[in-house]
Amino acid sequence: MVDDDYCHLITTGRQTGRDHRVEMWYVRDGSTVYLLAGAGRSTDWVRNLEADPRARIRIGDQELTATGRVLDAPGDREEAAMARELLYTKYQPRYEGLLDDWRDRALPVALDLQLAS
């Protein structure tokens, strides 16, 4: 569904302290949202999350708070592979063959949602 293609990630700027908002592809799996950073660790929002992992994410008309994690440690391999595959599976049907490199090279990031009990 096209309406479900994008989320807005809001991080705190590591230098300005102001909101930094980006629109991006995402996939939600339970209480975690996965993203892929095409430019890896040089991506502003990744650098912001590394400086302050607290974030907000807007999906449709719902805004949730989250804690970000870069999935590049040895213990993250399984979750990183799952994140890559979930995102690829969601978007590749419309971009047949064009997302293979993105899936294989982009840096996976997890946003653990803080859901109300």
C-alpha positions in Angstrom: 0.0 0.0 0.0 1.5 3.3 -1.1 0.2 5.2 2.0 2.3 2.8 4.1 5.6 3.4 2.2 7.0 6.2 4.2 7.6 7.2 7.8 9.0 10.4 9.2 12.0 9.9 11.6 12.7 12.8 14.0 16.1 12.8 15.7 17.8 15.4 17.7 20.5 17.2 15.8 23.9 16.3 17.3 25.2 19.8 16.8 22.1 22.0 16.8 20.0 20.2 19.3 17.0 20.9 17.0 14.6 18.4 15.5 16.0 16.8 12.4 13.2 15.2 10.3 13.6 12.8 7.3 11.1 10.9 5.3 12.1 7.4 4.5 11.2 3.8 3.8 10.6 1.6 6.7 9.1 -1.7 7.9 7.6 -2.4 11.2 7.9 -5.8 12.9 6.0 -5.9 16.2 7.5 -3.2 18.5 10.5 -2.5 16.2 10.8 -0.4 13.1 13.6 -1.1 10.7 15.4 1.3 8.4 18.3 1.1 6.0 20.8 4.0 5.8 22.1 4.0 2.2 25.1 6.2 3.1 25.9 4.1 6.2 27.3 5.9 9.2 27.9 9.2 7.3 24.1 9.6 7.2 23.0 12.6 9.4 20.1 10.8 11.1 22.4 7.8 11.9 25.0 10.1 13.4 22.3 11.9 15.3 21.0 8.5 16.7 24.5 7.5 17.7 24.9 10.8 19.7 21.4 10.5 21.2 19.4 7.3 20.5 16.1 8.9 21.5 13.9 9.5 18.5 10.3 9.9 17.4 8.7 8.2 14.4 5.6 9.3 12.6 3.7 6.6 10.7 0.5 7.8 9.2 -1.2 10.0 11.8 0.6 8.2 14.8 3.8 9.5 16.4 5.7 7.2 18.6 8.8 7.5 20.7 11.7 5.1 20.1 15.2 4.2 20.9 17.6 3.7 17.9 20.2 1.0 17.5 22.7 0.6 14.7 22.8 -3.1 13.8 26.4 -3.6 12.9 27.9 -5.5 15.9 28.7 -9.2 15.5 25.8 -10.1 17.8 23.4 -8.2 15.5 24.0 -10.2 12.4 20.8 -12.2 12.5 18.6 -9.2 13.3 20.4 -7.1 10.6 19.8 -9.8 8.0 16.1 -10.0 9.0 15.8 -6.2 8.7 17.4 -6.2 5.3 15.1 -8.9 4.0 11.9 -7.4 5.5 12.6 -4.0 3.8 13.7 -5.6 0.5 10.6 -7.8 0.5 8.3 -4.8 1.1 9.7 -2.5 -1.6 11.4 -4.6 -4.3 8.2 -5.7 -6.1 7.9 -2.2 -7.5 11.6 -1.8 -8.1 12.4 -5.2 -9.5 16.2 -5.8 -9.5 17.0 -2.2 -8.5 17.2 -2.7 -4.8 19.7 -5.6 -4.5 22.7 -3.3 -3.9 20.7 -1.2 -1.4 19.7 -4.3 0.5 23.2 -5.7 0.6 25.2 -2.5 1.4 22.9 -0.1 3.4 23.4 0.1 7.2 20.4 -1.5 9.1 19.0 0.5 12.0 16.4 -0.6 14.5 14.0 1.7 16.3 12.6 0.0 19.4 9.2 1.6 20.0 8.1 2.6 23.4 4.5 1.5 23.4 1.9 2.3 26.0 1.1 -0.6 28.3 
